[in-house]
Amino acid sequence: DNLSDRLGVAKGDVLNVKDGISSGNAAVRLALGETHIISENIAFFESHGVDVKALESSSADKGVIRSKTMILVKNLPYDTSLEDLTK
């Protein structure tokens, strides 16, 4: 949903699905889109002072001190609203 909304196209257009049949490169296009979104997220976190390397699971083994005042919530649906989070 996120990728198709950002591109302003239908989900089927991202995957190039016509009449229920996908062209052979749908997985590649989806992977490229996801990689782009992940890069945007990393840039956003870094611009807001988040040490992204501290989020890696192996960082705990390297003595990285994690925040006691911040949490990162993952895997929320794309259309989650602020109101949904405050419930």
DRENDO-1510 file (C-alpha; in Angstrom, 1 decimal, always signed):
<recs>
REC; n; res; u; v; w
REC; 1; ASP; +0.0; +0.0; +0.0 .
REC; 2; ASN; +2.8; +2.4; +1.0 .
REC; 3; LEU; +4.7; +2.0; -2.2 .
REC; 4; SER; +1.6; +2.2; -4.5 .
REC; 5; ASP; +0.4; +5.4; -2.6 .
REC; 6; ARG; +3.8; +7.0; -3.0 .
REC; 7; LEU; +3.9; +6.3; -6.7 .
REC; 8; GLY; +0.3; +7.2; -7.2 .
REC; 9; VAL; -0.6; +4.0; -8.9 .
REC; 10; ALA; -2.7; +0.9; -8.1 .
REC; 11; LYS; -1.0; -2.0; -6.3 .
REC; 12; GLY; -1.5; -4.1; -9.4 .
REC; 13; ASP; +0.5; -1.5; -11.4 .
REC; 14; VAL; +3.4; -1.8; -9.1 .
REC; 15; LEU; +3.5; -5.6; -9.6 .
REC; 16; ASN; +2.5; -5.2; -13.3 .
REC; 17; VAL; -0.4; -7.5; -12.9 .
REC; 18; LYS; -2.8; -7.7; -15.9 .
REC; 19; ASP; -5.8; -9.9; -15.7 .
REC; 20; GLY; -4.4; -11.8; -12.7 .
REC; 21; ILE; -1.1; -12.6; -14.5 .
REC; 22; SER; +2.1; -10.9; -13.4 .
REC; 23; SER; +5.1; -10.2; -15.5 .
REC; 24; GLY; +8.3; -12.0; -14.4 .
REC; 25; ASN; +9.9; -9.0; -12.7 .
REC; 26; ALA; +7.3; -8.3; -10.0 .
REC; 27; ALA; +9.4; -9.5; -7.1 .
REC; 28; VAL; +12.3; -7.4; -8.3 .
REC; 29; ARG; +10.2; -4.3; -8.5 .
REC; 30; LEU; +8.7; -4.9; -5.1 .
REC; 31; ALA; +12.2; -5.5; -3.6 .
REC; 32; LEU; +13.5; -2.3; -5.1 .
REC; 33; GLY; +10.5; -0.4; -3.8 .
REC; 34; GLU; +11.0; -1.8; -0.3 .
REC; 35; THR; +14.7; -1.0; -0.4 .
REC; 36; HIS; +13.9; +2.6; -1.3 .
REC; 37; ILE; +11.4; +2.9; +1.6 .
REC; 38; ILE; +13.9; +1.4; +4.1 .
REC; 39; SER; +16.5; +3.9; +2.9 .
REC; 40; GLU; +14.0; +6.7; +3.5 .
REC; 41; ASN; +13.3; +5.4; +7.0 .
REC; 42; ILE; +16.9; +5.2; +7.9 .
REC; 43; ALA; +17.5; +8.7; +6.7 .
REC; 44; PHE; +14.6; +10.0; +8.7 .
REC; 45; PHE; +15.7; +8.3; +11.9 .
REC; 46; GLU; +19.3; +9.6; +11.4 .
REC; 47; SER; +18.1; +13.1; +10.8 .
REC; 48; HIS; +16.2; +12.9; +14.1 .
REC; 49; GLY; +19.2; +11.8; +16.1 .
REC; 50; VAL; +18.6; +8.1; +16.2 .
REC; 51; ASP; +21.7; +5.9; +16.0 .
REC; 52; VAL; +20.4; +3.3; +13.5 .
REC; 53; LYS; +23.3; +0.9; +14.2 .
REC; 54; ALA; +22.0; +0.7; +17.8 .
REC; 55; LEU; +18.8; -0.9; +16.5 .
REC; 56; GLU; +20.7; -3.9; +15.1 .
REC; 57; SER; +20.5; -7.0; +17.2 .
REC; 58; SER; +24.2; -7.5; +17.3 .
REC; 59; SER; +24.8; -4.0; +18.7 .
REC; 60; ALA; +23.7; -5.2; +22.2 .
REC; 61; ASP; +26.7; -7.5; +22.1 .
REC; 62; LYS; +29.0; -4.5; +21.3 .
REC; 63; GLY; +28.2; -2.5; +24.4 .
REC; 64; VAL; +25.7; -0.1; +22.7 .
REC; 65; ILE; +23.6; +1.5; +25.4 .
REC; 66; ARG; +19.9; +1.6; +24.5 .
REC; 67; SER; +17.5; +4.4; +25.5 .
REC; 68; LYS; +15.3; +3.9; +28.5 .
REC; 69; THR; +12.9; +6.7; +27.3 .
REC; 70; MET; +12.3; +5.7; +23.7 .
REC; 71; ILE; +10.7; +2.8; +22.0 .
REC; 72; LEU; +10.5; +1.9; +18.3 .
REC; 73; VAL; +7.3; +0.2; +17.2 .
REC; 74; LYS; +7.6; -1.9; +14.1 .
REC; 75; ASN; +5.2; -3.6; +11.7 .
REC; 76; LEU; +2.2; -1.3; +12.1 .
REC; 77; PRO; -0.2; -1.3; +9.2 .
REC; 78; TYR; +0.5; +1.4; +6.7 .
REC; 79; ASP; -2.8; +3.3; +7.4 .
REC; 80; THR; -2.3; +3.4; +11.2 .
REC; 81; SER; -3.4; +6.9; +12.4 .
REC; 82; LEU; -2.2; +8.9; +15.4 .
REC; 83; GLU; -5.7; +8.3; +16.9 .
REC; 84; ASP; -5.1; +4.5; +16.6 .
REC; 85; LEU; -1.9; +4.8; +18.5 .
REC; 86; THR; -3.4; +6.8; +21.4 .
REC; 87; LYS; -6.1; +4.3; +22.1 .
</recs>
